[in-house]
Each structure stands twice: as structure tokens, then as C-alpha cells.
């Protein structure tokens, strides 16, 4: 990306794509623009994390009972501030907060959208310099504009998302998102401080040779998952097996690699987490939207993720996503062994 004259920035791309949503009147575009701003602030903090007092635990636990990292709180605060400033968002649901955050100023109360996010996915990895990310999801509110937002504005099926995506803070920083018209990826060019289109119209391979799962939990997996793992490890020249096991422990990083190269990400239910561990609203729905828009598939093992009606803000589900043929094969194993 040295020839900046030939590069399309995120803002240029968003403006050009406004015609995809003629009813949006630029509101979604402004919201996406502010997401880009917040992600650049968080990216700067991530890159400086080893130099300032922002590593390690914050001393609190989030609603999930997990230790909050300092950078979690930093990312959460800056995304919330950016969303409030844009005026297009009336409320935010964050993995780091038990209740929804309502913006009750007059401008925000007229905002058209609600925003759900995992502000820093995989943050326990930052102390060891492993890729982490932000996951986000945008819905049109159900409550009347001009009124205070309600929790029902968030409890919508993933099919109702108007936009979703993630930012990955790694060897390069990328923003990948969809508005239901395909998936596009933008890489942050630090020399000009802009996200530039680097991966237009991303299509994930129908099959791949990578499976991503925490095999340390093998003993607690359903029988169908155990059998699928063994299937991945068997020699079969026709299907390019054995597959390669790759697991980073950061959903964004694992999914991003598989999205580009082909593969499957699996986080099943276990004895410890019988409903799964990943959150439907902050992690599974937005990632599933991106996966499907790129030609992939996402299920909880029996049904399409995007059709699940959330019943609570922090609901968890099992998660299987990636290359369509690999997800289908996993579902076959799960069905055959009846999720035992």
C-alpha cells in the first residue's frame, strides 16, 4: 500500500456503498465511521501496551465472572464514548457490562441503531503479544425513536443485523465488516492513519485443512465432536487429511485465519459449560453474519446461529463456523452421535 493515490480508504468505501441502504440517509455510514475512529484509538493502545501501565488485570470481574483486563476496560470505554459522540446509536450492549448502556441525551434518543460488542476478544493474550480483536454487531432499534432504548432492542435474531464485523489487532490491524452485501477487509496503513481496502469481496473456501478447537478440553466434549476430531486426524489423501490443528485462543484471530484460508472453528458445549461458552449476541451472531456473507456457515450444531432468538443479553451457545463443507461434516457427526 505504498501508492496511496490508488488506495480506497474505509470512509471512501462507506460513502460509495451508501446506495446499498437508501433508507439509511447516511446514519449507518456515520456509525461505521465512528467505529473506525474508536478502533484506531484502541489499536494505538494495544501497540503501546508493553510500554505503559495498561497490561494485566484491572482488579474487577465482568458479568461473566472473568477477570477484566485493563485493556478490556480501556477498549470498552473508548468504543462507548465514540458511539455516544456519533449520535446515531441510542444504546450499547457490551460483554463487559451486565446491563445495557443507554444514551439518554436528546440526540442519541433519536438514534436509529443499537450496538452490541465484545470490546476486546482474547485480551488475556495481550501480555504475550498474541493477536486480539474487537467484535461488533449493529441492529435497528425496535422501540420508537425519541424514546429511551430498551433491552428488547437487542434481543433480536442475528438475521436482523444491519452490519457486523471485527477488528483484529495483529501483525497488521484489519477491520472486516459486512452490511449484508458481501464482506470487505481494510488494513490500517500507519503511514497515513487510515484503513485502506485490502481484501475486497472476501470469499471463504468451501472446504479447508485447518480445524481450530481447544483440544485440552477433549475429555469434556460431546461424542460427535470427539469423533470429528479423530476424523480430522485420520489419513485420507482424497480429502487432504489429516488436517492441521491451529488454535490461538482468540476467536477473532482463529476465525480470521480460517476465513481467508479455509477451515472450521469449534467451541462446543462441555461438562463445565453445557450451553457453550461463547456469547450469542457479542461473538457468535456477528461472526456468523460475516461467515455467511463470505460463503461460509455457522451453527450451534443443530440450527443456524442467525435464527436463534436471544432470551437474555449474555446468552451462551455452542459455536461451529467456517468453511461450509467442514461445518456440514461436523453436523453429521453431531447428529449421528446425538450430541452425547
C-alpha positions as a printed NumPy array, in Angstrom:
array([[  0.   ,   0.   ,   0.   ],
       [  2.68 ,   2.464,  -0.95 ],
       [  0.764,   4.106,  -3.787],
       [ -1.799,   5.957,  -1.715],
       [ -3.421,   7.514,  -4.79 ],
       [ -4.749,   4.101,  -5.843],
       [ -5.985,   3.123,  -2.395],
       [ -9.607,   3.305,  -1.327],
       [ -9.998,   4.301,   2.306],
       [-12.68 ,   2.953,   4.615],
       [-14.543,   6.257,   4.616],
       [-14.492,   6.477,   0.813],
       [-15.773,   2.904,   0.61 ],
       [-18.545,   3.535,   3.153],
       [-19.758,   6.623,   1.272],
       [-19.735,   4.775,  -2.066],
       [-21.738,   1.927,  -0.524],
       [-24.441,   4.187,   0.922],
       [-26.543,   3.333,  -2.106],
       [-26.834,  -0.221,  -0.705],
       [-29.034,   1.196,   2.039],
       [-31.091,   4.018,   0.502],
       [-33.236,   4.291,   3.616],
       [-30.273,   4.836,   5.923],
       [-29.76 ,   8.518,   4.992],
       [-26.098,   8.281,   5.907],
       [-26.798,   7.243,   9.506],
       [-25.211,   3.816,   9.224],
       [-22.281,   5.337,   7.347],
       [-21.612,   7.783,  10.184],
       [-21.858,   4.979,  12.727],
       [-19.357,   2.83 ,  10.808],
       [-17.058,   5.847,  10.525],
       [-17.024,   6.23 ,  14.328],
       [-16.282,   2.528,  14.751],
       [-13.198,   3.089,  12.605],
       [-12.119,   6.01 ,  14.808],
       [-12.547,   4.028,  18.043],
       [-10.651,   1.055,  16.637],
       [ -7.693,   3.293,  15.769],
       [ -7.59 ,   4.586,  19.351],
       [ -7.694,   1.045,  20.742],
       [ -5.09 ,  -0.087,  18.201],
       [ -2.72 ,   2.64 ,  19.393],
       [ -3.179,   1.474,  22.988],
       [ -2.622,  -2.164,  22.013],
       [  0.61 ,  -1.298,  20.227],
       [  1.853,   0.715,  23.216],
       [  0.614,  -1.766,  25.807],
       [  4.055,  -3.053,  26.742],
       [  5.326,   0.49 ,  27.309],
       [  2.598,   1.866,  29.565],
       [  0.651,   0.667,  32.56 ],
       [ -2.17 ,  -0.914,  30.59 ],
       [ -1.254,  -4.59 ,  30.755],
       [ -2.539,  -7.016,  33.33 ],
       [ -5.712,  -7.271,  35.355],
       [ -7.917,  -4.338,  36.24 ],
       [ -8.896,  -5.851,  39.562],
       [-12.579,  -6.359,  38.749],
       [-14.552,  -9.194,  37.257],
       [-17.009,  -8.762,  34.391],
       [-20.55 , -10.104,  34.331],
       [-19.21 , -13.45 ,  33.086],
       [-17.121, -13.846,  36.256],
       [-13.901, -13.412,  34.297],
       [-11.064, -11.141,  35.414],
       [-11.251,  -7.881,  33.497],
       [ -8.001,  -6.856,  31.878],
       [ -7.018,  -3.176,  31.946],
       [ -7.125,  -3.065,  28.179],
       [-10.657,  -4.55 ,  28.214],
       [-11.864,  -1.567,  30.207],
       [ -9.922,   0.863,  28.011],
       [-11.429,  -0.563,  24.809],
       [-14.92 ,  -0.693,  26.304],
       [-14.746,   2.949,  27.4  ],
       [-13.423,   4.287,  24.1  ],
       [-15.921,   2.441,  21.944],
       [-18.784,   3.618,  24.151],
       [-17.513,   7.215,  24.001],
       [-17.218,   7.098,  20.2  ],
       [-20.68 ,   5.605,  19.816],
       [-22.236,   8.22 ,  22.075],
       [-20.477,  11.016,  20.183],
       [-21.8  ,   9.925,  16.79 ],
       [-25.467,  10.412,  17.749],
       [-26.644,   7.517,  15.588],
       [-26.656,   4.966,  18.401],
       [-29.191,   5.002,  21.252],
       [-27.737,   2.198,  23.377],
       [-24.813,  -0.216,  23.694],
       [-24.638,  -3.764,  24.996],
       [-21.136,  -4.843,  25.944],
       [-19.738,  -8.109,  27.201],
       [-18.063,  -6.082,  29.945],
       [-21.303,  -4.655,  31.369],
       [-24.177,  -6.509,  33.   ],
       [-26.879,  -4.104,  31.783],
       [-27.281,  -2.206,  28.536],
       [-25.776,   1.287,  28.429],
       [-28.485,   3.757,  27.428],
       [-27.659,   7.135,  25.898],
       [-30.411,   9.444,  27.124],
       [-29.34 ,  12.743,  25.595],
       [-31.781,  14.142,  23.034],
       [-29.551,  13.448,  20.023],
       [-28.882,   9.82 ,  20.932],
       [-32.507,   9.092,  21.864],
       [-33.332,   9.709,  18.204],
       [-30.559,   7.351,  17.104],
       [-31.699,   4.591,  14.777],
       [-29.338,   1.836,  15.906],
       [-28.23 ,  -0.235,  18.875],
       [-24.732,  -1.637,  19.11 ],
       [-23.52 ,  -4.894,  20.687],
       [-19.829,  -5.638,  21.175],
       [-17.067,  -7.669,  22.696],
       [-14.655,  -4.736,  23.045],
       [-11.535,  -6.867,  23.379],
       [-11.795, -10.531,  22.44 ],
       [ -8.892, -12.695,  23.595],
       [ -7.46 ,  -9.978,  25.819],
       [ -5.706, -12.49 ,  28.084],
       [ -3.323, -12.986,  25.147],
       [ -2.079,  -9.411,  25.053],
       [  0.567,  -9.936,  27.739],
       [  2.23 , -12.446,  25.397],
       [  1.839, -10.397,  22.204],
       [ -0.78 , -12.613,  20.521],
       [ -3.449, -11.207,  18.206],
       [ -6.638,  -9.947,  19.834],
       [ -9.698,  -8.209,  18.457],
       [-12.969,  -6.312,  18.765],
       [-16.256,  -7.868,  17.608],
       [-19.321,  -5.734,  16.878],
       [-22.92 ,  -6.045,  15.792],
       [-25.463,  -3.378,  14.756],
       [-29.276,  -3.634,  14.805],
       [-32.063,  -1.211,  14.06 ],
       [-33.86 ,  -0.437,  17.279],
       [-37.413,  -1.732,  17.806],
       [-38.507,   0.961,  20.248],
       [-39.746,   4.308,  18.862],
       [-37.067,   6.86 ,  18.024],
       [-37.062,   9.704,  20.517],
       [-37.678,   7.374,  23.437],
       [-35.143,   5.707,  25.705],
       [-33.857,   2.374,  24.33 ],
       [-34.997,  -0.903,  25.861],
       [-33.379,  -4.316,  26.243],
       [-35.846,  -5.676,  23.645],
       [-33.991,  -3.596,  21.054],
       [-31.086,  -6.021,  21.469],
       [-32.909,  -9.343,  21.788],
       [-33.271,  -9.842,  18.039],
       [-32.27 , -12.745,  15.831],
       [-28.94 , -12.412,  14.067],
       [-30.77 , -12.263,  10.735],
       [-31.897,  -8.759,  11.775],
       [-28.34 ,  -7.396,  11.919],
       [-27.771,  -4.461,   9.582],
       [-23.995,  -4.648,   9.959],
       [-21.404,  -6.685,  11.825],
       [-17.704,  -7.279,  11.818],
       [-14.478,  -7.32 ,  13.762],
       [-11.169,  -5.561,  14.12 ],
       [ -8.079,  -7.723,  14.527],
       [ -5.046,  -6.191,  16.198],
       [ -2.159,  -8.309,  14.971],
       [  0.952,  -8.051,  12.821],
       [ -1.244,  -5.622,  10.917],
       [ -4.532,  -4.151,  12.068],
       [ -7.561,  -5.055,   9.984],
       [-11.219,  -4.105,  10.059],
       [-13.515,  -6.657,   8.406],
       [-17.225,  -5.98 ,   8.117],
       [-20.427,  -6.684,   6.242],
       [-23.728,  -4.876,   5.763],
       [-25.31 ,  -7.9  ,   4.119],
       [-23.74 ,  -7.177,   0.717],
       [-20.598,  -9.282,   0.981],
       [-17.542,  -8.983,   3.219],
       [-14.702,  -6.496,   2.815],
       [-11.446,  -6.138,   4.724],
       [ -9.475,  -2.969,   5.398],
       [ -5.89 ,  -2.814,   6.641],
       [ -4.714,   0.123,   8.732],
       [ -1.913,   1.969,   6.962],
       [  0.011,   3.623,   9.808],
       [  1.792,   5.99 ,   7.425],
       [ -1.476,   7.809,   6.669],
       [ -3.537,   6.691,   9.663],
       [ -6.329,   5.281,   7.513],
       [ -7.97 ,   1.913,   6.98 ],
       [ -7.489,   1.033,   3.311],
       [ -9.355,  -1.592,   1.284],
       [ -7.006,  -4.574,   1.101],
       [ -9.368,  -7.577,   0.902],
       [-12.348,  -6.762,  -1.339],
       [-15.281,  -9.177,  -1.511],
       [-13.8  , -11.87 ,   0.737],
       [-14.951, -15.404,  -0.128],
       [-14.041, -18.225,   2.194],
       [-13.112, -21.595,   0.633],
       [-15.867, -24.233,   0.657],
       [-13.514, -26.551,   2.482],
       [-10.145, -26.287,   4.152],
       [ -7.469, -28.212,   6.023],
       [ -7.5  , -26.405,   9.399],
       [ -9.553, -27.208,  12.466],
       [ -9.49 , -24.873,  15.45 ],
       [-10.545, -26.185,  18.851],
       [ -9.103, -26.278,  22.358],
       [ -8.184, -29.962,  22.41 ],
       [ -7.175, -29.645,  26.055],
       [-10.907, -29.923,  26.814],
       [-11.238, -33.122,  24.744],
       [-12.435, -35.28 ,  27.643],
       [-15.409, -32.921,  28.167],
       [-16.526, -32.7  ,  24.53 ],
       [-19.709, -34.294,  23.115],
       [-19.054, -37.643,  21.434],
       [-19.783, -36.199,  17.987],
       [-17.038, -33.591,  18.423],
       [-14.57 , -36.224,  19.662],
       [-15.298, -38.36 ,  16.615],
       [-14.938, -35.385,  14.267],
       [-11.527, -34.557,  15.75 ],
       [-10.403, -38.142,  15.134],
       [-11.781, -37.874,  11.58 ],
       [ -9.631, -34.748,  11.083],
       [ -6.561, -36.656,  12.256],
       [ -7.009, -39.696,  10.013],
       [ -5.056, -40.185,   6.81 ],
       [ -7.155, -39.81 ,   3.664],
       [ -5.467, -38.49 ,   0.547],
       [ -8.712, -37.707,  -1.267],
       [ -9.854, -35.235,   1.395],
       [ -6.355, -33.921,   2.209],
       [ -6.461, -35.389,   5.683],
       [ -5.006, -35.307,   8.22 ],
       [ -5.994, -31.698,   8.759],
       [ -3.829, -29.191,  10.61 ],
       [ -4.774, -28.173,  14.145],
       [ -4.442, -24.425,  14.752],
       [ -5.834, -22.82 ,  17.903],
       [ -4.814, -19.356,  19.108],
       [ -7.427, -18.896,  21.815],
       [ -8.682, -15.642,  20.339],
       [-11.915, -16.09 ,  18.378],
       [-11.175, -13.188,  16.055],
       [ -7.687, -14.456,  15.2  ],
       [ -8.759, -18.079,  14.706],
       [-11.812, -17.143,  12.654],
       [ -9.912, -14.609,  10.525],
       [ -7.264, -17.151,   9.537],
       [ -9.892, -19.747,   8.659],
       [-11.995, -17.189,   6.779],
       [ -9.112, -16.436,   4.436],
       [ -7.546, -19.894,   4.175],
       [-10.439, -22.283,   4.779],
       [-11.112, -24.137,   7.993],
       [-13.502, -24.639,  10.884],
       [-13.667, -23.079,  14.334],
       [-15.328, -25.178,  17.044],
       [-16.306, -24.167,  20.565],
       [-18.76 , -26.858,  21.698],
       [-20.686, -27.318,  24.897],
       [-18.716, -29.097,  27.632],
       [-19.476, -30.583,  31.015],
       [-18.384, -27.308,  32.6  ],
       [-20.328, -25.166,  30.098],
       [-23.326, -27.278,  28.989],
       [-24.754, -24.364,  26.979],
       [-21.429, -23.49 ,  25.391],
       [-19.183, -20.618,  26.424],
       [-19.274, -18.059,  23.61 ],
       [-21.905, -15.329,  23.76 ],
       [-24.616, -15.34 ,  21.132],
       [-25.012, -11.577,  20.863],
       [-21.423, -10.332,  21.124],
       [-19.484, -13.088,  19.45 ],
       [-21.498, -15.719,  17.599],
       [-24.075, -13.563,  15.779],
       [-21.62 , -11.035,  14.297],
       [-19.08 , -13.709,  13.356],
       [-21.857, -15.865,  11.861],
       [-23.09 , -12.919,   9.759],
       [-19.594, -12.376,   8.38 ],
       [-19.131, -16.119,   7.783],
       [-22.368, -16.487,   5.821],
       [-21.77 , -13.342,   3.785],
       [-18.372, -14.765,   2.794],
       [-19.941, -18.053,   1.681],
       [-19.371, -19.966,   4.918],
       [-21.662, -21.457,   7.537],
       [-22.324, -21.048,  11.276],
       [-24.431, -23.268,  13.534],
       [-24.811, -24.316,  17.162],
       [-24.51 , -27.911,  15.983],
       [-28.184, -28.317,  15.111],
       [-29.508, -24.966,  13.895],
       [-28.331, -21.865,  12.097],
       [-26.868, -19.37 ,  14.585],
       [-28.557, -16.376,  12.955],
       [-32.061, -17.768,  13.514],
       [-31.71 , -18.21 ,  17.287],
       [-33.939, -15.794,  19.215],
       [-31.939, -14.45 ,  22.195],
       [-33.698, -14.625,  25.553],
       [-31.056, -12.784,  27.58 ],
       [-28.262, -10.302,  27.   ],
       [-25.396, -12.645,  27.89 ],
       [-26.8  , -15.893,  26.484],
       [-24.236, -18.534,  25.515],
       [-24.385, -21.104,  22.721],
       [-22.152, -23.808,  21.219],
       [-20.454, -22.488,  18.083],
       [-19.319, -24.149,  14.852],
       [-18.31 , -21.858,  11.994],
       [-16.14 , -21.701,   8.897],
       [-15.972, -23.455,   5.552],
       [-19.404, -24.798,   4.625],
       [-18.377, -28.38 ,   3.86 ],
       [-16.448, -28.714,   7.115],
       [-19.311, -27.354,   9.223],
       [-21.746, -29.716,   7.474],
       [-19.455, -32.666,   8.165],
       [-19.293, -31.724,  11.844],
       [-23.09 , -31.523,  11.978],
       [-23.264, -35.029,  10.504],
       [-21.074, -36.354,  13.323],
       [-23.089, -34.486,  15.95 ],
       [-26.383, -35.762,  14.548],
       [-25.156, -39.331,  14.262],
       [-23.873, -39.462,  17.824],
       [-26.845, -37.437,  19.092],
       [-24.629, -34.907,  20.904],
       [-23.842, -37.415,  23.649]])
